[in-house]
């Protein structure tokens, strides 16, 4: 349903006519998937006594949730804030991917979380690239 709703929104209203709503939708989905993976990984890591991994995953889940919610409210876009949040999301997801990567060989949950974090970084990077292209169009 979210994808359908995103397609009804016109970014012309927000001064960003060249924005690709599909790129935004893909980033929303990547943030959601990462939030879910991190939440599950945090629970598993806590049970296994991997406190740092659990903490990183919980923080990453929170950042991804906030990023996703910001993108779902395009009428309130403030480009400097969006760029800063995208950068924060990429930084947190990269750090979480690195931490989960330390455990990926012994934990399938960490391996999957690492992959979700890396996919989220790529989706956020695509959003940053799209913003840059939209501003020059």
N, C-alpha and C positions, 0 to 999 in steps of 0.2 A: 504494500500500500504506500509506503514512504516513497518509493521510486515514482509511482504514479503522481503523488502529490508534488514531488520535486519538478516533474515535467510541466505542471500547471503554473509554476512560478516563472515570471519574467524578470530576468536580472536587469533589463532595460530600466526598470523602475529604480533600481539601486545604483545606477550609474556604471554598471559593468555589463554592457551588452554582449561582450565576447565570451562570457563565462559559459563553460560547458557543464550543464547540469548532470550529465552522466559521470563526469570526473568527480563532481561533488558527491553524487550518490555512491560511487565506488569508495570514496574516502570515508563516508559515513558507515558503510558496510564493513570496511576494514577496521575502523575504530571499534565498532560493535563486536566484531569477531575477536579482536585483540582484548577488549575488556572481558569478554567471557572466558577466553583462554587464560588470561592472567588471574582471574578470580578462581578458576578451577586449579590452576597451578599453585597459587598461594595456599589453598587449602591442603593440597597434596604435600607441598614443601613444608608446611607447618607440621603436618603429621610425621614427616620424615626428619624433623629437627633442623631443617635448613632455614634458619630464621632470616638471614639476609635475603635469600631468594624469595621467601614469602613476603617480606616487607617490600622488596622491589616490585614484585608482581601486584601487590595491593596498590602501591602508588601509581603504577602504570595503568591499572584498571581505572583508577579515579581520573587520571589525566585523559585517557581515551574517552571516557564518558563525557567529560566536560567539552572536549574537542567536538565530539559528535553532536552534542546538544547545541553548541554554538553554530555549527553548520546547518542545523535544522531551523535556524531563525535568521534567514538571509536578510530580512528587512532591517535588522539591526547591525549589519556588517559594518565594522570599522576596520579598514584594511591594516593599519598598524597593529591593532589588537589581534586580528586574525593571523597575521604573519608571525607575531610573537607566540601565539598559542600553537600554531603549526610547528614552529621551531621547538617549543617546549615539548610537544608531543613526540616529535622525531627524536629529541635528545633522550627523553624518558624511555621510549620504546627501544632505542639503541642500547641504552644501559641495561634494560631488562633482558633484551636478547643476549647480550654478553653474559650476564649472570646465569641465565637459563642454559646458555651454551656450555657453561662450566659443568653442568650436570646432565647434559643431553644424552651422553652415552649410557648413563645408568638410570635415566628417568625418561620414559616416553612422554610423560606430561610436560616436562621441561623442554623436550625436543619440539613438541607441537606448539608450545607457548613461544619458543624462540622463533619459529616459523611465522606465527601470527604477528609477533612484534615486528619482524622484518618486513612483512607485507604491509603493515600499517605505516612504517617509515616510507616505503615506496609510494603508498597512496597519498601521504601527506606531501611528499616531494612533488608528486604530480599536481597537487592542488597549488603549491607554491609556484610551479612552472606555469600553470594556467592563469594564476593571478598576474604574473609578470607579463604574459602574452596579452591578457585582457587590458591591462593598463596601457600598453603600447598600441593597441588597435584603435 
